[in-house]
Structures are given as structure tokens and as C-alpha cells.
Amino acid sequence: MAPVRIWAPRWLDEAIFLAFLLLAFIGVTPFKASDTLAEQMGAVVQTGAGDSLRQLCYLAVFALILFQAARRHGAALFRALPLFLLVLLLWCVASALWSPEPAVTVRRAGLACVLVISAFLSLEAVGPSRGLAMWRWVLLAVLLINLVSVKFVAAAVHQAGELDPALVGNWRGLYGHKNIAGSVAAMTVLIFLFTPNRSFFGRLFDLAVVAASVFFLIGTHSKSSMGLLLVALGLGLAYRLAWRREIDRSIALVALGLVFLAGAVIALADETAISRLLDDPTGFTGRTEIWKAEMAYIRDHPLFGAGFGTFSNTGKASPLAPYVGSWVTSANHGHNGYLQLLVTVGGIGFVFAFAGLLVQPIAAFWRRGDTAMKALLFALFAFLILHNLMETDFLEGDGVTWVGFLVLLAMLRSPDANIARTARA
């Protein structure tokens, strides 16, 4: 039986989607300074754990999204979600069966379910064109708040007295750490630069926003976001140029393969230098010590992992506790989304994640469609998957980069006709 579609005012769906974006990108406690070692090491701590008000707000928005989706689609409402992402969420919940902290796993897996379902269903309700427009306005508001706050709000700048003196003076705006602020600024650059089919004055406005975002990004001194932004810009431009014709796509694919092959040859040729870099506990601002511990755990537990959400804030139950004896045990995330997935959900869960977060989107990008709009999504996709090499975004609570990744996946899942309308909006 076909679902009964009940009319509802469009503004209600838009208000719900806007509330979801504001919760993710601004939150309920903006300008909250980092006060723990884990946070000051650059951990993304916007997980919602321990924050009752944030959890309540997300649950309220989630309930409204589900209610509206049920009105539109009935029991078929979950068809808007990719199959592999649904399986991954089920696996995260099931990992509570072998988790050392099952209550923590269930709570954090529940938040992951709320975020994923909310992003896809709310974007499906407003449509990609309106969703992109609203996302742009939220990012613009965040940028303006960040720029003004560094002048008038002390907490918007890393202050003297923090555990990591290298952070002092770096801009963080309304976020808890400069790395989070930097990633949001980089996403703002990509979205405003690649938004297609703008008028002359609209394009001038977008370029002004891009310049302001770059200015703020430089002030954050977030090296990973600055470097990856340049890579994402190049890949987005290459996608836009190459996907116009079949022959150009083939040439671009071969060229990309040659780049990866050259990188592998260089890595093998200078294996000693790479090994020495990884052995340095201060390399990549301490990340290498975390990575070595993660890889040691993965070798010992290749299939099931430690249980979703057990990586941090679990005390001696942390999977890394037996492998390290330093500050690493207090790290809030693994500074590598791929390794942390392997640690927490194991090789089996990683297969689901790899299929849902990488393979399905890449297949969608390969298909022909509105090239201009897909170039925007591809540039953003490239930035976020590369960002996970240095930070942990995948399934990381309500972190802004994870929510941004979900929104772009939801837009990419929209039919090509809707994507084309987005480009004309």
C-alpha cells in the first residue's frame, strides 16, 4: 500500500533542518574554552556525551524529523538512507555485546543513529537546493561570529596558560579548538567557491566570503585544514573540468592513478625516513604515538574491535590503555578516522563503513549528472575524507565535520534532477 502523504507547511521542514544545522555548527555552549588535556591536544569533543541540554535538543529535533518523515512516507521513510550506513549503525549498536562499557557504547551509538537519520531525512524533506542555501547562510553566520569574536571575545582566541603553549594566540572563534574552527572555515571556502550558476553580483559576494574565510583560516593556524584545502580545491576543479566528456574522465582517472603510483614509489624509496618519522613520538604533534598504539591494537583484534565509542572517556577500559602509558590514554580521538574505526568496530564494521562512506559516494560521483553541482560536493568530499587521515570525523558524535559529511552525502543521494535544480537555485 502506498504511503498516505499528508500536506504540511514547507516552512516547518525548513525550520527543523535549520535547527539541526544550528545545533551542529553552533551548538548550545558556543565559546566554551577547552579545559582538558584531550581537548587541548586538538580532540574534537563535540560528542554530546555528558551534555544533557544538547542531547535533549537533538532528541527533540530528531522526533520532529521522524514525525514529518512518517507523514510523508509512512513506513518507507528509511529508504532515504543508504543501506550500508544503516548496516554500519546496526553494527555499532551490536558492538555493545562485546564492549567493556556497553552502556557507553549504546549511548554513543544512539547519538550516531540520531545524527545520521536526522541529516538524511531532514535534507530529503527540504530538498538539496533549499538545503544548500540554508547551509550557506549558517556557515556565513558562523564566519561573521568568528571574525567579530576574535576581536571582542577573549575565549575566541587560545589564551596563555593552556597546557599546550603552541596554541596561544591561535583563533578558534566559537569552537573549543582551532582545528575545529579551521575545518569549518575550509568547508566554507569550498562551498561558496564552488556553488554553481551564480549571478555576477552573487559571484562577487561569494568571493568576498571566500576571502574572509581564508583570512580566518590563516588566523587559526590549522595546518592540516590549510594544506588539505588546497588539495580539495585542485581535485574539485579537476572534477569539474574532466567530467564533461567520457574521454576526459578516463584521462583524469589514469592521471590520478599515476599520482598515487608515484607517491607509493617515493614512499618505498624513502622507507627509512618515513619509519624514523613515525618513530618520533613528537611527530605530527604527537599523533604518531597514538597511531602506533592503534595499529598495535588492530593487529591483536582485527575483526570485532573494542566496541563503538570506547576509544575515549572510558578510563582503564580504553582499548589503548594496555598499549601506552603516557598522555595518549587521555586522547579524545585517534587523529585518524580510519584507524579509529578499525579500533572500535573492527575489520567487519570497517567494511561496512568503507562501503557506505567511500565506495557508494565514489560510484555516485562517477556517474554522469550535473557536473557543476557535483564538483562542489566532490571538493567537499575530498577535503573530508583526507581530513580523516589527520583527525577523526567519521561517526564522531556531532562534530561539525561529520555533520558536514552527512549533509553532502544526503545531497549526493538526491536524484540527478534535484541536483540540477540545486545548480539553478
Contacts in CASP RR format, 6 or more apart in sequence:
PFRMAT RR
TARGET T0000
AUTHOR 0000-0000-0000
METHOD contacts of the structure
MODEL  1
MAPVRIWAPRWLDEAIFLAFLLLAFIGVTPFKASDTLAEQMGAVVQTGAG
DSLRQLCYLAVFALILFQAARRHGAALFRALPLFLLVLLLWCVASALWSP
EPAVTVRRAGLACVLVISAFLSLEAVGPSRGLAMWRWVLLAVLLINLVSV
KFVAAAVHQAGELDPALVGNWRGLYGHKNIAGSVAAMTVLIFLFTPNRSF
FGRLFDLAVVAASVFFLIGTHSKSSMGLLLVALGLGLAYRLAWRREIDRS
IALVALGLVFLAGAVIALADETAISRLLDDPTGFTGRTEIWKAEMAYIRD
HPLFGAGFGTFSNTGKASPLAPYVGSWVTSANHGHNGYLQLLVTVGGIGF
VFAFAGLLVQPIAAFWRRGDTAMKALLFALFAFLILHNLMETDFLEGDGV
TWVGFLVLLAMLRSPDANIARTARA
3 72 0 8 1.000
3 73 0 8 1.000
3 74 0 8 1.000
3 75 0 8 1.000
3 76 0 8 1.000
4 74 0 8 1.000
5 71 0 8 1.000
5 72 0 8 1.000
5 73 0 8 1.000
6 71 0 8 1.000
6 72 0 8 1.000
8 68 0 8 1.000
8 71 0 8 1.000
8 72 0 8 1.000
10 126 0 8 1.000
12 68 0 8 1.000
13 68 0 8 1.000
13 122 0 8 1.000
13 125 0 8 1.000
13 126 0 8 1.000
14 126 0 8 1.000
14 130 0 8 1.000
14 134 0 8 1.000
16 61 0 8 1.000
16 64 0 8 1.000
16 65 0 8 1.000
16 68 0 8 1.000
16 122 0 8 1.000
16 125 0 8 1.000
17 122 0 8 1.000
17 123 0 8 1.000
17 125 0 8 1.000
17 126 0 8 1.000
17 131 0 8 1.000
17 134 0 8 1.000
18 134 0 8 1.000
18 138 0 8 1.000
19 57 0 8 1.000
19 61 0 8 1.000
20 61 0 8 1.000
20 65 0 8 1.000
20 118 0 8 1.000
20 119 0 8 1.000
20 122 0 8 1.000
21 134 0 8 1.000
21 135 0 8 1.000
21 138 0 8 1.000
21 403 0 8 1.000
21 407 0 8 1.000
22 138 0 8 1.000
23 54 0 8 1.000
23 57 0 8 1.000
23 58 0 8 1.000
23 61 0 8 1.000
23 398 0 8 1.000
24 398 0 8 1.000
24 399 0 8 1.000
24 400 0 8 1.000
24 403 0 8 1.000
24 404 0 8 1.000
25 138 0 8 1.000
25 139 0 8 1.000
25 142 0 8 1.000
25 184 0 8 1.000
25 400 0 8 1.000
25 403 0 8 1.000
26 138 0 8 1.000
26 141 0 8 1.000
26 142 0 8 1.000
26 145 0 8 1.000
26 174 0 8 1.000
27 46 0 8 1.000
27 54 0 8 1.000
28 51 0 8 1.000
28 53 0 8 1.000
28 54 0 8 1.000
28 57 0 8 1.000
29 51 0 8 1.000
29 54 0 8 1.000
30 145 0 8 1.000
30 174 0 8 1.000
30 175 0 8 1.000
31 149 0 8 1.000
31 153 0 8 1.000
31 155 0 8 1.000
31 156 0 8 1.000
31 173 0 8 1.000
31 174 0 8 1.000
32 155 0 8 1.000
32 176 0 8 1.000
33 155 0 8 1.000
33 159 0 8 1.000
33 176 0 8 1.000
34 40 0 8 1.000
34 42 0 8 1.000
34 45 0 8 1.000
34 162 0 8 1.000
34 176 0 8 1.000
34 177 0 8 1.000
36 45 0 8 1.000
36 330 0 8 1.000
36 332 0 8 1.000
37 163 0 8 1.000
37 327 0 8 1.000
37 330 0 8 1.000
38 45 0 8 1.000
38 312 0 8 1.000
38 330 0 8 1.000
38 331 0 8 1.000
38 332 0 8 1.000
39 45 0 8 1.000
39 176 0 8 1.000
39 177 0 8 1.000
39 332 0 8 1.000
40 162 0 8 1.000
40 163 0 8 1.000
40 164 0 8 1.000
40 167 0 8 1.000
40 177 0 8 1.000
41 164 0 8 1.000
41 285 0 8 1.000
41 286 0 8 1.000
41 327 0 8 1.000
41 331 0 8 1.000
41 332 0 8 1.000
42 177 0 8 1.000
42 179 0 8 1.000
42 332 0 8 1.000
43 177 0 8 1.000
43 312 0 8 1.000
43 331 0 8 1.000
43 332 0 8 1.000
43 333 0 8 1.000
44 177 0 8 1.000
44 179 0 8 1.000
44 180 0 8 1.000
44 332 0 8 1.000
44 333 0 8 1.000
44 391 0 8 1.000
44 392 0 8 1.000
44 393 0 8 1.000
44 396 0 8 1.000
44 399 0 8 1.000
44 401 0 8 1.000
45 176 0 8 1.000
45 177 0 8 1.000
45 332 0 8 1.000
46 180 0 8 1.000
46 396 0 8 1.000
46 397 0 8 1.000
46 398 0 8 1.000
46 399 0 8 1.000
46 400 0 8 1.000
47 108 0 8 1.000
47 111 0 8 1.000
47 396 0 8 1.000
47 397 0 8 1.000
47 398 0 8 1.000
47 399 0 8 1.000
48 54 0 8 1.000
48 55 0 8 1.000
48 58 0 8 1.000
48 111 0 8 1.000
48 397 0 8 1.000
48 398 0 8 1.000
49 107 0 8 1.000
49 108 0 8 1.000
49 111 0 8 1.000
49 313 0 8 1.000
54 398 0 8 1.000
55 111 0 8 1.000
58 111 0 8 1.000
58 114 0 8 1.000
58 115 0 8 1.000
58 118 0 8 1.000
58 398 0 8 1.000
59 114 0 8 1.000
61 118 0 8 1.000
62 114 0 8 1.000
62 117 0 8 1.000
62 118 0 8 1.000
65 117 0 8 1.000
65 118 0 8 1.000
65 121 0 8 1.000
65 122 0 8 1.000
65 125 0 8 1.000
66 77 0 8 1.000
66 117 0 8 1.000
66 121 0 8 1.000
68 121 0 8 1.000
68 125 0 8 1.000
69 77 0 8 1.000
69 80 0 8 1.000
69 121 0 8 1.000
69 124 0 8 1.000
69 125 0 8 1.000
70 77 0 8 1.000
72 125 0 8 1.000
73 79 0 8 1.000
73 80 0 8 1.000
77 121 0 8 1.000
78 86 0 8 1.000
78 117 0 8 1.000
80 120 0 8 1.000
80 121 0 8 1.000
80 124 0 8 1.000
80 410 0 8 1.000
80 413 0 8 1.000
81 116 0 8 1.000
81 117 0 8 1.000
81 120 0 8 1.000
81 121 0 8 1.000
82 120 0 8 1.000
82 356 0 8 1.000
82 360 0 8 1.000
82 409 0 8 1.000
82 413 0 8 1.000
84 352 0 8 1.000
84 353 0 8 1.000
84 355 0 8 1.000
84 356 0 8 1.000
84 359 0 8 1.000
84 360 0 8 1.000
85 116 0 8 1.000
85 356 0 8 1.000
85 357 0 8 1.000
85 409 0 8 1.000
87 352 0 8 1.000
88 345 0 8 1.000
88 349 0 8 1.000
88 352 0 8 1.000
88 353 0 8 1.000
88 356 0 8 1.000
89 109 0 8 1.000
89 112 0 8 1.000
89 113 0 8 1.000
89 116 0 8 1.000
91 308 0 8 1.000
91 345 0 8 1.000
91 348 0 8 1.000
91 349 0 8 1.000
91 352 0 8 1.000
92 105 0 8 1.000
92 109 0 8 1.000
92 112 0 8 1.000
92 113 0 8 1.000
92 308 0 8 1.000
92 345 0 8 1.000
92 395 0 8 1.000
93 105 0 8 1.000
93 106 0 8 1.000
93 109 0 8 1.000
93 110 0 8 1.000
93 113 0 8 1.000
93 308 0 8 1.000
95 105 0 8 1.000
95 109 0 8 1.000
95 304 0 8 1.000
95 305 0 8 1.000
95 307 0 8 1.000
95 308 0 8 1.000
95 344 0 8 1.000
95 345 0 8 1.000
96 102 0 8 1.000
96 105 0 8 1.000
96 106 0 8 1.000
96 109 0 8 1.000
96 307 0 8 1.000
96 308 0 8 1.000
98 304 0 8 1.000
98 305 0 8 1.000
98 307 0 8 1.000
99 105 0 8 1.000
99 306 0 8 1.000
99 307 0 8 1.000
99 308 0 8 1.000
99 309 0 8 1.000
99 310 0 8 1.000
100 306 0 8 1.000
100 307 0 8 1.000
100 310 0 8 1.000
100 314 0 8 1.000
100 317 0 8 1.000
101 310 0 8 1.000
101 314 0 8 1.000
101 317 0 8 1.000
104 309 0 8 1.000
104 310 0 8 1.000
104 313 0 8 1.000
104 314 0 8 1.000
105 307 0 8 1.000
105 308 0 8 1.000
105 309 0 8 1.000
105 310 0 8 1.000
108 308 0 8 1.000
108 309 0 8 1.000
108 397 0 8 1.000
109 308 0 8 1.000
109 309 0 8 1.000
111 397 0 8 1.000
111 398 0 8 1.000
112 308 0 8 1.000
112 395 0 8 1.000
112 397 0 8 1.000
115 397 0 8 1.000
115 398 0 8 1.000
115 402 0 8 1.000
115 403 0 8 1.000
115 406 0 8 1.000
116 406 0 8 1.000
119 403 0 8 1.000
119 404 0 8 1.000
119 406 0 8 1.000
119 407 0 8 1.000
119 409 0 8 1.000
119 410 0 8 1.000
120 406 0 8 1.000
120 409 0 8 1.000
120 410 0 8 1.000
120 413 0 8 1.000
123 131 0 8 1.000
123 407 0 8 1.000
123 410 0 8 1.000
123 411 0 8 1.000
123 414 0 8 1.000
124 410 0 8 1.000
124 414 0 8 1.000
126 134 0 8 1.000
127 414 0 8 1.000
127 418 0 8 1.000
128 410 0 8 1.000
128 411 0 8 1.000
128 414 0 8 1.000
128 418 0 8 1.000
128 419 0 8 1.000
128 421 0 8 1.000
128 422 0 8 1.000
129 418 0 8 1.000
129 421 0 8 1.000
129 422 0 8 1.000
129 424 0 8 1.000
129 425 0 8 1.000
130 425 0 8 1.000
131 407 0 8 1.000
131 411 0 8 1.000
132 191 0 8 1.000
132 195 0 8 1.000
132 411 0 8 1.000
132 422 0 8 1.000
132 425 0 8 1.000
133 425 0 8 1.000
135 191 0 8 1.000
135 407 0 8 1.000
136 191 0 8 1.000
136 192 0 8 1.000
136 195 0 8 1.000
139 184 0 8 1.000
139 187 0 8 1.000
139 188 0 8 1.000
139 191 0 8 1.000
139 192 0 8 1.000
140 188 0 8 1.000
140 209 0 8 1.000
142 174 0 8 1.000
142 184 0 8 1.000
142 188 0 8 1.000
143 185 0 8 1.000
143 188 0 8 1.000
143 209 0 8 1.000
143 212 0 8 1.000
143 213 0 8 1.000
143 216 0 8 1.000
145 173 0 8 1.000
145 174 0 8 1.000
146 156 0 8 1.000
146 171 0 8 1.000
146 173 0 8 1.000
146 174 0 8 1.000
146 181 0 8 1.000
146 185 0 8 1.000
146 216 0 8 1.000
147 212 0 8 1.000
147 215 0 8 1.000
147 216 0 8 1.000
149 155 0 8 1.000
149 156 0 8 1.000
149 173 0 8 1.000
149 174 0 8 1.000
150 156 0 8 1.000
150 157 0 8 1.000
150 171 0 8 1.000
150 173 0 8 1.000
150 216 0 8 1.000
153 173 0 8 1.000
156 171 0 8 1.000
156 172 0 8 1.000
156 173 0 8 1.000
156 174 0 8 1.000
157 169 0 8 1.000
157 170 0 8 1.000
157 171 0 8 1.000
157 172 0 8 1.000
157 173 0 8 1.000
158 167 0 8 1.000
158 168 0 8 1.000
158 169 0 8 1.000
158 170 0 8 1.000
158 171 0 8 1.000
158 172 0 8 1.000
158 178 0 8 1.000
159 168 0 8 1.000
159 169 0 8 1.000
160 168 0 8 1.000
161 168 0 8 1.000
162 168 0 8 1.000
167 177 0 8 1.000
167 178 0 8 1.000
170 178 0 8 1.000
170 219 0 8 1.000
170 220 0 8 1.000
170 221 0 8 1.000
170 222 0 8 1.000
171 178 0 8 1.000
171 181 0 8 1.000
171 216 0 8 1.000
171 219 0 8 1.000
171 220 0 8 1.000
171 221 0 8 1.000
172 178 0 8 1.000
172 180 0 8 1.000
172 181 0 8 1.000
172 220 0 8 1.000
173 181 0 8 1.000
174 181 0 8 1.000
175 181 0 8 1.000
175 184 0 8 1.000
175 400 0 8 1.000
178 220 0 8 1.000
178 221 0 8 1.000
178 222 0 8 1.000
179 220 0 8 1.000
179 222 0 8 1.000
179 224 0 8 1.000
179 225 0 8 1.000
179 391 0 8 1.000
180 399 0 8 1.000
180 400 0 8 1.000
180 401 0 8 1.000
181 216 0 8 1.000
181 220 0 8 1.000
181 222 0 8 1.000
182 216 0 8 1.000
182 217 0 8 1.000
182 220 0 8 1.000
182 222 0 8 1.000
182 225 0 8 1.000
183 222 0 8 1.000
183 225 0 8 1.000
183 387 0 8 1.000
183 391 0 8 1.000
183 400 0 8 1.000
183 401 0 8 1.000
184 400 0 8 1.000
184 401 0 8 1.000
185 213 0 8 1.000
185 214 0 8 1.000
185 216 0 8 1.000
185 217 0 8 1.000
185 220 0 8 1.000
185 222 0 8 1.000
185 225 0 8 1.000
186 213 0 8 1.000
186 217 0 8 1.000
186 222 0 8 1.000
186 225 0 8 1.000
186 226 0 8 1.000
186 228 0 8 1.000
186 229 0 8 1.000
186 232 0 8 1.000
186 383 0 8 1.000
187 380 0 8 1.000
187 383 0 8 1.000
187 400 0 8 1.000
187 401 0 8 1.000
187 404 0 8 1.000
188 209 0 8 1.000
188 210 0 8 1.000
188 213 0 8 1.000
189 210 0 8 1.000
189 213 0 8 1.000
189 214 0 8 1.000
189 217 0 8 1.000
189 229 0 8 1.000
189 233 0 8 1.000
190 229 0 8 1.000
190 232 0 8 1.000
190 233 0 8 1.000
190 376 0 8 1.000
190 379 0 8 1.000
190 380 0 8 1.000
190 383 0 8 1.000
191 376 0 8 1.000
191 380 0 8 1.000
192 206 0 8 1.000
192 207 0 8 1.000
192 209 0 8 1.000
192 210 0 8 1.000
192 213 0 8 1.000
193 206 0 8 1.000
193 207 0 8 1.000
193 210 0 8 1.000
193 233 0 8 1.000
194 236 0 8 1.000
194 240 0 8 1.000
194 375 0 8 1.000
194 376 0 8 1.000
194 379 0 8 1.000
194 380 0 8 1.000
195 206 0 8 1.000
195 376 0 8 1.000
196 370 0 8 1.000
196 372 0 8 1.000
196 373 0 8 1.000
196 375 0 8 1.000
196 376 0 8 1.000
196 423 0 8 1.000
197 372 0 8 1.000
197 423 0 8 1.000
197 424 0 8 1.000
198 206 0 8 1.000
217 225 0 8 1.000
217 226 0 8 1.000
217 229 0 8 1.000
218 226 0 8 1.000
224 387 0 8 1.000
224 390 0 8 1.000
224 391 0 8 1.000
225 387 0 8 1.000
228 383 0 8 1.000
228 386 0 8 1.000
228 387 0 8 1.000
228 390 0 8 1.000
229 383 0 8 1.000
231 382 0 8 1.000
231 383 0 8 1.000
231 386 0 8 1.000
232 379 0 8 1.000
232 380 0 8 1.000
232 382 0 8 1.000
232 383 0 8 1.000
232 386 0 8 1.000
233 379 0 8 1.000
234 379 0 8 1.000
235 378 0 8 1.000
235 379 0 8 1.000
235 382 0 8 1.000
236 375 0 8 1.000
236 378 0 8 1.000
236 379 0 8 1.000
236 382 0 8 1.000
237 375 0 8 1.000
237 379 0 8 1.000
238 252 0 8 1.000
239 252 0 8 1.000
239 365 0 8 1.000
239 371 0 8 1.000
239 374 0 8 1.000
239 375 0 8 1.000
239 378 0 8 1.000
239 379 0 8 1.000
240 371 0 8 1.000
240 372 0 8 1.000
240 375 0 8 1.000
241 248 0 8 1.000
242 248 0 8 1.000
242 249 0 8 1.000
242 251 0 8 1.000
242 252 0 8 1.000
243 249 0 8 1.000
243 252 0 8 1.000
243 368 0 8 1.000
243 371 0 8 1.000
243 374 0 8 1.000
243 375 0 8 1.000
244 371 0 8 1.000
249 366 0 8 1.000
267 274 0 8 1.000
277 283 0 8 1.000
277 288 0 8 1.000
278 288 0 8 1.000
278 291 0 8 1.000
278 292 0 8 1.000
279 288 0 8 1.000
280 288 0 8 1.000
281 288 0 8 1.000
281 289 0 8 1.000
284 335 0 8 1.000
284 390 0 8 1.000
287 334 0 8 1.000
287 335 0 8 1.000
287 336 0 8 1.000
287 390 0 8 1.000
289 324 0 8 1.000
289 326 0 8 1.000
289 328 0 8 1.000
290 320 0 8 1.000
290 328 0 8 1.000
290 331 0 8 1.000
290 334 0 8 1.000
290 335 0 8 1.000
290 336 0 8 1.000
291 334 0 8 1.000
291 335 0 8 1.000
291 336 0 8 1.000
291 339 0 8 1.000
293 320 0 8 1.000
293 323 0 8 1.000
293 324 0 8 1.000
293 328 0 8 1.000
294 320 0 8 1.000
294 334 0 8 1.000
294 336 0 8 1.000
294 339 0 8 1.000
294 340 0 8 1.000
294 342 0 8 1.000
294 343 0 8 1.000
295 339 0 8 1.000
296 323 0 8 1.000
297 306 0 8 1.000
297 319 0 8 1.000
297 320 0 8 1.000
297 323 0 8 1.000
297 343 0 8 1.000
298 339 0 8 1.000
298 342 0 8 1.000
298 343 0 8 1.000
298 346 0 8 1.000
301 319 0 8 1.000
301 343 0 8 1.000
301 346 0 8 1.000
302 346 0 8 1.000
302 347 0 8 1.000
303 346 0 8 1.000
303 347 0 8 1.000
303 348 0 8 1.000
304 345 0 8 1.000
304 346 0 8 1.000
304 347 0 8 1.000
304 348 0 8 1.000
305 319 0 8 1.000
305 342 0 8 1.000
305 343 0 8 1.000
305 344 0 8 1.000
305 345 0 8 1.000
305 346 0 8 1.000
305 347 0 8 1.000
306 319 0 8 1.000
306 343 0 8 1.000
306 344 0 8 1.000
307 344 0 8 1.000
307 345 0 8 1.000
308 344 0 8 1.000
308 345 0 8 1.000
308 395 0 8 1.000
309 344 0 8 1.000
310 317 0 8 1.000
310 318 0 8 1.000
310 319 0 8 1.000
310 344 0 8 1.000
311 318 0 8 1.000
311 319 0 8 1.000
311 320 0 8 1.000
311 333 0 8 1.000
311 334 0 8 1.000
311 340 0 8 1.000
311 343 0 8 1.000
311 344 0 8 1.000
312 318 0 8 1.000
312 331 0 8 1.000
312 332 0 8 1.000
312 333 0 8 1.000
313 332 0 8 1.000
315 321 0 8 1.000
315 329 0 8 1.000
318 329 0 8 1.000
319 343 0 8 1.000
319 344 0 8 1.000
320 328 0 8 1.000
320 329 0 8 1.000
320 331 0 8 1.000
320 343 0 8 1.000
321 329 0 8 1.000
333 340 0 8 1.000
333 391 0 8 1.000
333 392 0 8 1.000
333 396 0 8 1.000
334 340 0 8 1.000
334 343 0 8 1.000
334 392 0 8 1.000
335 390 0 8 1.000
335 391 0 8 1.000
335 392 0 8 1.000
336 388 0 8 1.000
336 389 0 8 1.000
336 390 0 8 1.000
336 391 0 8 1.000
336 392 0 8 1.000
337 388 0 8 1.000
337 389 0 8 1.000
337 391 0 8 1.000
337 392 0 8 1.000
337 393 0 8 1.000
337 394 0 8 1.000
337 396 0 8 1.000
338 350 0 8 1.000
338 388 0 8 1.000
338 389 0 8 1.000
338 394 0 8 1.000
340 392 0 8 1.000
340 394 0 8 1.000
341 349 0 8 1.000
341 350 0 8 1.000
341 353 0 8 1.000
341 394 0 8 1.000
341 395 0 8 1.000
342 350 0 8 1.000
345 352 0 8 1.000
345 353 0 8 1.000
353 394 0 8 1.000
353 395 0 8 1.000
357 385 0 8 1.000
357 394 0 8 1.000
357 405 0 8 1.000
357 409 0 8 1.000
358 385 0 8 1.000
361 381 0 8 1.000
361 409 0 8 1.000
361 412 0 8 1.000
364 412 0 8 1.000
364 413 0 8 1.000
365 374 0 8 1.000
365 377 0 8 1.000
365 378 0 8 1.000
365 381 0 8 1.000
365 412 0 8 1.000
369 416 0 8 1.000
369 419 0 8 1.000
369 420 0 8 1.000
370 416 0 8 1.000
370 419 0 8 1.000
370 420 0 8 1.000
370 422 0 8 1.000
370 423 0 8 1.000
372 423 0 8 1.000
373 419 0 8 1.000
373 420 0 8 1.000
373 422 0 8 1.000
373 423 0 8 1.000
374 412 0 8 1.000
374 419 0 8 1.000
377 408 0 8 1.000
377 411 0 8 1.000
377 412 0 8 1.000
380 404 0 8 1.000
380 408 0 8 1.000
381 405 0 8 1.000
381 408 0 8 1.000
381 412 0 8 1.000
384 393 0 8 1.000
384 401 0 8 1.000
384 404 0 8 1.000
384 405 0 8 1.000
384 408 0 8 1.000
387 393 0 8 1.000
387 401 0 8 1.000
388 394 0 8 1.000
391 401 0 8 1.000
393 399 0 8 1.000
393 401 0 8 1.000
393 402 0 8 1.000
393 405 0 8 1.000
394 402 0 8 1.000
394 405 0 8 1.000
395 402 0 8 1.000
396 402 0 8 1.000
411 419 0 8 1.000
411 422 0 8 1.000
414 422 0 8 1.000
END
